[in-house]
């Protein structure tokens, strides 16, 4: 969700807390039931020892 952070920072150069604001807005949307946070399991790396 932070893919737009750089673009937003460029549009609002005086705002030093763009990432914080993105997080805040996402949490607000979650609390309002508009978005749902889901966890995606990370893939584990294959065993490099050949076991």
Beta strands, then each sheet from edge to edge (+ up, - down):
end
